[in-house]
Each structure stands twice: as structure tokens, then as C-alpha cells.
Amino acid sequence: MREKERVRLKRFFPRQSALGVPPASQAELREFTEILDPEADGFATFEPFFAICALKFHARERDGSEAARRAQVDEAYRLFTNGQEGPITLAHLKRVAAVLREDVDDEVLKDMILEANGGAGVARGVRMDEFDEVMRSAGVWR
């Protein structure tokens, strides 16, 4: 490989940090160095650097998507509870039905609560984890 196609290794890591995907530990830094500079001559090429950054971005997106999903569950749950802490109660479901201008019988709403909480009782309401499971089962999110 010609010298001009290679870049000094020390120039890669500040760029990786600037991209928001720096090595997470000294061990990871050593691993990246071995990948980027297998000849241990202080030079590296762009392709392995790009691959490492792409893998780090992908891992971050995967972690981020779980956080985003949890935020989505929390936001939807709070729409039902009108911004209050849970659980979702019969009164909450009545309010949502009224906002949507739906005439839903109380027995149907009670059955919805019992279905969501596994029959634990109408008074207990629906916790966030139960709400999440119902929404997943309904295909609202994965």
C-alpha cells in the first residue's frame, strides 16, 4: 500500500471521539489499535476505521432504540393516566373514551383492565409493564 493512502494512527482516535463513538475502555482501544494498525507501524487505512465506527454506531442505535421504545411506552402510558403516576384505572379509561367520543360500557372497560392485569382486579388497575405487554400483543409496537 502506498504511504499516501495511509494516515497516522494517532489521527483516527480524535475523529472517532468527535463522531461520538470513542473506545469504551482501554481494552477496546487496544483492540481497535490492533485492527487499525496490524503491522504496528503507526499507520492505518480508512476502511477498518469506517467499519469500527459503523459497528459502534449500530450498537449505539440498538441501545438507543430500546431507550426510545421505553420512552414511547412511558409517553403512551401517561396519555392514559393523564400525566399522573399509574396504574391506569377505570376512571382513566372512561376519560380516554370520553376524549375519543366513544360510548364504551363500564363492563367493557372493566374487562379490558382484567385482561391487561391478568385478572388481578379492577381496583388494582394496569401497571406500565402490563400496558406494554398489551400494546405489544396488539401489534402497536414490538
Buried (B, 14 or more C-beta within 10 A) or exposed (E): EEEEEBBEBEEBBEEBEEEEBBBEEEEEBEEBBEEBBEEEEEBBBEEBBEEBBEEBBEEEEEEEEEEEBEEBBEEBBBEBBEEEEBBBBBEBBEBBBEEEEEEBEEEEBBEBBBEBBEEBEBEBBBBBEBBBBBBEEEEEEE
